[in-house]
Amino acid sequence: MNNQQIGIMGAGNMGTPIAWAMDVLGYDIVVLDQDEQALYKCKQYIVANHHKFIKIIKKQQWRVAPSSFDHLRQCDTVISSLPYHQNIPLAKFCIDNQINYLDLGGNVSTSSAINDYASQAQNAQASVMTDLGLAPGWINILTEDMYQHYVFKNNQTPIDITMMVGGLPQHPTNTLGYGCTWSYDGLLNEYRDNCIALINGEQRIVNGMGGYQFPLTSDIGPLEAFYTSGGAAHTIATMQERGVLNCSYKTLRYPKHHQIVNFLINESGLDGASIIDIFKKTCPPQKDLVIMKAIVDNVQFEKIIQSDKKFSAMQKATAFPIASVAHIVASSDLDAHVLKYDDIPYPQFNKWLN
């Protein structure tokens, strides 16, 4: 049993497996949520009975009231599984009170605001790390490890780096070959928003759904890949500083998904709500898997995560990386205050994932 207390803000689809993982790792946990039913469901996954599950109040627009943060004052580390647009007040509270802060991130401006605030904080001692889900998160830490091994082995900087992730049904039953296990709104935003890619040494804005590749071989059969937003985080800037010429993040899908979705978004004239309605009707959640592929010049690595009776593959692949980093932060003396992917020792990270 660890003596440290971990606060988890949010008991939903990602907060619950995070809480489960931190319980398995032996921490005392405090779980906060506005939804009493979500807290009850989360509690059913936890074996130990000494943890705290607290219902908090909300303000307008579903935002958490700052007074709710007082429940976290005794925590050594806080993990946010809130929507990204609610993270800044929580992060500032943690930074001001010398509490380690981690979140799932996924929004560049929000993560930048949190990291900037942490960098400017006076006498700050706690660790801060954003963008710690699947993508961004796990795929970036994996790619960082592959980069380090490549440089060590070849004594030179790689030219091309590609990060790719796909959350897919194990046995697709619809034309799109897809089942959404997270947010339909978030899915549309990833497809539609502009992306940042490193091309010939320069950071460029590229269109979501662009950069199409097919076929890509994998252990689950041929796949296609294309740009989507959010997954690259600060890996692009880091690799540019190191002299890498090309670096990007792409989503993996079964063949023909791109053609149909590109038509819906860019040619059909349908508004966002109508497209989301199509996704909801045709791509309901299914038993899923997550596939990750990282390519550093001619070196490739592939990993597949399967769902189980407890959690979907997407839940496991998103929640367990942040739990692993939280354990490293809580049990190690990391030098950096604002942590980046190269601050996380991969052998430890990979060990605690399992």
C-alpha positions as CSV (number, residue, x, y, z in Angstrom):
1,M,0.0,0.0,0.0
2,N,1.3,3.4,-1.0
3,N,1.0,6.3,1.5
4,Q,0.2,8.8,-1.2
5,Q,-3.3,9.9,-2.1
6,I,-4.4,10.3,-5.7
7,G,-7.2,12.6,-6.7
8,I,-9.2,11.7,-9.8
9,M,-11.5,14.3,-11.2
10,G,-14.2,12.6,-13.2
11,A,-15.7,9.1,-12.8
12,G,-16.9,8.5,-16.4
13,N,-15.6,6.3,-19.2
14,M,-12.0,7.2,-18.6
15,G,-12.0,8.2,-14.9
16,T,-13.3,4.7,-13.9
17,P,-10.4,2.7,-15.4
18,I,-8.0,5.3,-14.1
19,A,-9.4,4.8,-10.6
20,W,-9.3,1.0,-11.0
21,A,-5.6,1.2,-12.1
22,M,-4.6,3.4,-9.2
23,D,-6.3,1.1,-6.8
24,V,-4.5,-1.9,-8.2
25,L,-1.2,0.0,-7.9
26,G,-2.0,0.4,-4.2
27,Y,-2.9,4.1,-3.8
28,D,-5.5,5.8,-1.7
29,I,-7.8,7.5,-4.2
30,V,-10.4,10.3,-4.0
31,V,-12.8,10.3,-6.9
32,L,-14.9,13.4,-7.6
33,D,-17.8,13.7,-10.1
34,Q,-21.0,15.7,-10.5
35,D,-22.9,12.6,-11.4
36,E,-23.9,10.4,-8.4
37,Q,-24.7,7.5,-10.7
38,A,-21.2,7.7,-12.3
39,L,-19.6,7.6,-8.9
40,Y,-21.7,4.5,-7.9
41,K,-20.7,2.7,-11.1
42,C,-17.0,3.6,-10.6
43,K,-17.1,2.3,-7.0
44,Q,-18.3,-1.1,-8.3
45,Y,-14.9,-1.6,-10.0
46,I,-12.8,-0.9,-6.9
47,V,-12.0,-3.8,-4.5
48,A,-10.8,-1.8,-1.5
49,N,-13.4,0.0,0.6
50,H,-11.4,2.8,2.1
51,H,-11.4,5.1,-0.9
52,K,-13.5,8.3,-1.1
53,F,-16.2,8.9,-3.8
54,I,-17.5,12.5,-3.5
55,K,-20.3,14.2,-5.4
56,I,-19.4,17.8,-6.3
57,I,-21.4,20.7,-7.4
58,K,-21.4,22.2,-10.9
59,K,-21.7,25.8,-12.2
60,Q,-23.2,27.0,-15.4
61,Q,-22.4,25.2,-18.6
62,W,-21.5,22.0,-16.7
63,R,-18.3,23.5,-15.3
64,V,-17.0,22.3,-12.0
65,A,-17.2,24.9,-9.1
66,P,-13.8,25.9,-7.9
67,S,-14.8,25.2,-4.3
68,S,-15.0,21.5,-5.3
69,F,-11.2,21.5,-5.6
70,D,-10.9,21.8,-1.8
71,H,-11.5,18.0,-1.6
72,L,-8.2,17.6,-3.4
73,R,-6.0,19.6,-1.0
74,Q,-4.6,16.5,0.8
75,C,-3.8,14.7,-2.5
76,D,-0.2,14.3,-3.6
77,T,-1.2,13.9,-7.3
78,V,-4.4,14.8,-9.2
79,I,-5.4,13.2,-12.5
80,S,-8.0,15.0,-14.6
81,S,-10.3,13.0,-16.9
82,L,-12.5,16.1,-17.4
83,P,-13.2,17.5,-20.9
84,Y,-10.2,19.5,-21.9
85,H,-12.0,22.9,-21.7
86,Q,-12.4,22.4,-17.9
87,N,-8.8,21.6,-17.2
88,I,-7.2,25.0,-16.8
89,P,-8.9,26.0,-13.4
90,L,-8.1,22.6,-12.0
91,A,-4.5,22.7,-13.2
92,K,-3.9,26.2,-11.7
93,F,-5.3,25.0,-8.4
94,C,-2.9,22.1,-8.3
95,I,0.1,24.2,-9.4
96,D,-0.7,26.8,-6.8
97,N,-1.0,24.2,-4.1
98,Q,2.1,22.2,-5.0
99,I,0.1,19.1,-6.1
100,N,1.3,17.0,-9.1
101,Y,-1.1,17.5,-12.0
102,L,-1.7,15.2,-15.0
103,D,-4.4,15.2,-17.7
104,L,-5.5,13.4,-20.8
105,G,-5.2,16.7,-22.8
106,G,-5.7,16.6,-26.6
107,N,-6.2,20.4,-27.1
108,V,-3.0,22.3,-28.0
109,S,-4.1,25.7,-26.7
110,T,-5.3,24.3,-23.4
111,S,-2.2,22.3,-22.8
112,S,0.0,25.3,-23.7
113,A,-1.8,27.5,-21.3
114,I,-1.3,25.0,-18.5
115,N,2.3,24.4,-19.2
116,D,3.0,28.1,-19.5
117,Y,1.3,28.8,-16.1
118,A,3.4,26.0,-14.5
119,S,6.6,27.3,-16.0
120,Q,6.0,30.8,-14.6
121,A,4.8,29.7,-11.2
122,Q,7.0,30.9,-8.3
123,N,8.7,28.2,-6.2
124,A,6.8,25.5,-8.0
125,Q,7.9,22.0,-6.9
126,A,5.2,19.6,-8.1
127,S,5.3,17.9,-11.5
128,V,2.9,18.9,-14.3
129,M,2.2,16.9,-17.5
130,T,-0.5,17.2,-20.0
131,D,-1.6,15.1,-23.0
132,L,-1.3,11.7,-21.4
133,G,-4.0,9.5,-23.0
134,L,-3.6,7.3,-26.0
135,A,-2.9,9.9,-28.7
136,P,-1.5,12.2,-27.5
137,G,0.1,10.1,-24.8
138,W,1.1,6.5,-25.2
139,I,2.0,6.8,-28.9
140,N,4.2,9.8,-28.2
141,I,6.1,8.1,-25.3
142,L,6.5,5.0,-27.5
143,T,7.8,7.1,-30.4
144,E,10.2,9.0,-28.1
145,D,11.7,5.6,-27.0
146,M,12.0,4.5,-30.6
147,Y,13.7,7.7,-31.5
148,Q,16.3,7.4,-28.7
149,H,17.1,3.8,-29.7
150,Y,17.5,4.8,-33.3
151,V,19.9,7.6,-32.5
152,F,21.9,5.3,-30.1
153,K,22.2,2.5,-32.7
154,N,22.8,4.6,-35.8
155,N,24.6,7.7,-34.3
156,Q,22.4,9.9,-36.5
157,T,19.0,11.6,-36.5
158,P,16.2,9.9,-38.4
159,I,14.6,11.6,-41.3
160,D,11.0,10.4,-41.1
161,I,8.8,9.7,-38.1
162,T,5.1,8.7,-38.3
163,M,2.8,8.0,-35.3
164,M,-0.4,6.1,-36.1
165,V,-3.3,4.9,-33.9
166,G,-6.6,3.4,-34.6
167,G,-9.5,2.5,-32.4
168,L,-11.4,-0.1,-34.4
169,P,-14.1,-2.8,-34.0
170,Q,-12.7,-6.3,-33.7
171,H,-15.4,-7.5,-36.2
172,P,-16.7,-4.6,-38.2
173,T,-20.4,-4.9,-39.2
174,N,-21.1,-1.6,-41.0
175,T,-19.9,0.1,-44.3
176,L,-17.6,2.5,-42.4
177,G,-15.9,-0.4,-40.6
178,Y,-16.1,1.6,-37.4
179,G,-17.7,1.7,-34.0
180,C,-17.3,4.8,-31.8
181,T,-16.4,4.0,-28.2
182,W,-15.7,7.5,-27.1
183,S,-17.1,10.9,-28.3
184,Y,-18.9,11.4,-31.6
185,D,-18.3,15.2,-31.3
186,G,-14.6,14.6,-30.6
187,L,-14.5,12.2,-33.6
188,L,-15.9,14.8,-36.0
189,N,-13.5,17.5,-34.6
190,E,-10.5,15.2,-35.2
191,Y,-11.5,14.6,-38.8
192,R,-12.5,18.2,-39.6
193,D,-9.9,20.3,-37.7
194,N,-6.5,21.4,-39.2
195,C,-3.5,19.5,-38.1
196,I,0.2,20.3,-37.6
197,A,2.8,18.2,-39.4
198,L,6.5,18.6,-39.8
199,I,7.3,18.5,-43.6
200,N,10.8,19.1,-45.0
201,G,11.9,20.6,-41.7
202,E,9.1,23.1,-41.4
203,Q,5.9,23.0,-39.3
204,R,2.9,23.2,-41.6
205,I,-0.8,23.4,-41.2
206,V,-2.4,20.5,-43.1
207,N,-6.0,19.5,-43.6
208,G,-7.6,16.8,-41.5
209,M,-8.3,13.8,-43.7
210,G,-5.3,14.7,-45.8
211,G,-2.0,12.8,-46.1
212,Y,-3.8,9.6,-47.2
213,Q,-1.8,6.3,-47.2
214,F,-3.0,2.9,-48.4
215,P,-2.4,0.1,-48.0
216,L,-0.6,-0.3,-44.7
217,T,0.1,-3.8,-43.6
218,S,-0.8,-4.9,-40.1
219,D,-1.5,-7.9,-38.0
220,I,-5.3,-7.2,-38.4
221,G,-5.1,-6.9,-42.2
222,P,-4.7,-3.9,-44.6
223,L,-5.4,-0.5,-43.2
224,E,-5.5,3.1,-44.4
225,A,-4.1,6.2,-42.6
226,F,-4.7,9.9,-42.8
227,Y,-4.1,13.1,-40.8
228,T,-6.3,13.9,-37.8
229,S,-5.8,16.6,-35.2
230,G,-4.6,16.4,-31.6
231,G,-2.5,13.3,-31.5
232,A,0.9,14.9,-32.2
233,A,1.0,17.2,-29.2
234,H,4.5,18.7,-28.7
235,T,6.3,15.8,-30.4
236,I,6.3,17.8,-33.7
237,A,8.2,20.7,-32.1
238,T,10.6,18.4,-30.3
239,M,11.5,16.4,-33.4
240,Q,11.9,19.6,-35.4
241,E,14.4,20.9,-32.8
242,R,16.4,17.7,-33.2
243,G,16.6,18.0,-36.9
244,V,14.0,15.4,-38.0
245,L,12.7,16.5,-41.4
246,N,9.2,14.8,-41.4
247,C,7.0,13.9,-38.5
248,S,3.2,13.5,-38.3
249,Y,0.3,11.8,-36.5
250,K,-2.3,9.8,-38.5
251,T,-5.4,7.8,-37.7
252,L,-5.7,4.2,-38.8
253,R,-8.9,2.8,-40.3
254,Y,-10.2,-0.2,-42.2
255,P,-10.2,0.4,-46.0
256,K,-12.8,2.7,-47.6
257,H,-13.6,4.5,-44.3
258,H,-11.7,7.6,-45.5
259,Q,-13.5,7.8,-48.9
260,I,-17.0,7.9,-47.3
261,V,-16.1,10.2,-44.3
262,N,-14.3,12.6,-46.6
263,F,-17.4,12.8,-48.8
264,L,-19.6,13.5,-45.7
265,I,-17.4,16.2,-44.3
266,N,-16.0,17.9,-47.4
267,E,-18.5,17.3,-50.2
268,S,-22.0,16.5,-48.9
269,G,-22.8,20.0,-47.6
270,L,-24.1,18.4,-44.4
271,D,-23.6,20.4,-41.1
272,G,-21.8,18.9,-38.1
273,A,-24.9,17.9,-36.3
274,S,-26.2,15.9,-39.3
275,I,-22.8,14.1,-39.7
276,I,-22.7,13.2,-36.0
277,D,-26.2,11.8,-36.3
278,I,-25.1,9.6,-39.2
279,F,-22.1,8.4,-37.1
280,K,-24.5,7.6,-34.1
281,K,-26.9,5.6,-36.3
282,T,-24.3,3.7,-38.3
283,C,-21.3,3.3,-36.0
284,P,-22.5,2.4,-32.5
285,P,-20.0,1.1,-29.9
286,Q,-18.8,-2.5,-30.6
287,K,-16.3,-4.8,-29.1
288,D,-13.1,-3.0,-30.0
289,L,-9.3,-3.1,-30.3
290,V,-6.7,-0.4,-30.5
291,I,-3.8,-0.6,-32.8
292,M,-0.7,1.5,-32.6
293,K,2.0,1.8,-35.2
294,A,5.2,3.9,-34.9
295,I,7.7,4.2,-37.8
296,V,11.1,5.8,-37.4
297,D,12.8,5.6,-40.8
298,N,12.9,1.9,-41.6
299,V,12.1,0.7,-38.0
300,Q,8.5,-0.2,-37.3
301,F,6.7,-1.2,-34.2
302,E,3.1,-2.3,-33.8
303,K,1.0,-3.1,-30.7
304,I,-2.6,-4.2,-30.4
305,I,-4.7,-3.8,-27.3
306,Q,-7.9,-5.9,-27.0
307,S,-11.0,-5.2,-24.9
308,D,-11.8,-7.5,-22.0
309,K,-14.7,-8.1,-19.6
310,K,-13.8,-5.0,-17.5
311,F,-13.0,-2.3,-20.0
312,S,-13.0,-1.5,-23.7
313,A,-9.7,-1.4,-25.6
314,M,-10.1,2.4,-25.9
315,Q,-10.6,2.7,-22.2
316,K,-7.5,0.6,-21.4
317,A,-5.3,2.4,-24.0
318,T,-6.3,5.8,-22.8
319,A,-6.5,5.4,-19.0
320,F,-3.7,3.1,-18.3
321,P,-0.9,5.3,-19.7
322,I,-1.8,8.2,-17.5
323,A,-2.1,5.8,-14.5
324,S,1.4,4.5,-15.3
325,V,2.9,8.0,-15.5
326,A,1.1,9.0,-12.3
327,H,2.8,6.1,-10.5
328,I,6.2,7.1,-11.9
329,V,5.6,10.7,-10.8
330,A,4.4,9.7,-7.4
331,S,7.2,7.2,-6.8
332,S,10.2,8.9,-8.5
333,D,12.2,12.1,-8.1
334,L,11.9,13.4,-11.7
335,D,14.1,16.5,-12.3
336,A,11.8,18.4,-14.6
337,H,8.9,20.5,-13.3
338,V,6.9,20.6,-16.6
339,L,7.3,17.1,-17.9
340,K,7.6,16.1,-21.6
341,Y,7.5,12.7,-23.2
342,D,11.3,12.3,-23.1
343,D,11.2,12.7,-19.3
344,I,9.3,9.5,-18.9
345,P,11.6,6.4,-18.6
346,Y,10.0,3.9,-21.0
347,P,11.0,0.7,-19.3
348,Q,9.2,1.8,-16.1
349,F,6.3,3.2,-18.1
350,N,5.8,0.0,-20.0
351,K,6.2,-2.1,-16.8
352,W,3.3,-0.4,-15.0
353,L,1.0,-0.5,-18.1
354,N,0.7,-4.2,-17.4
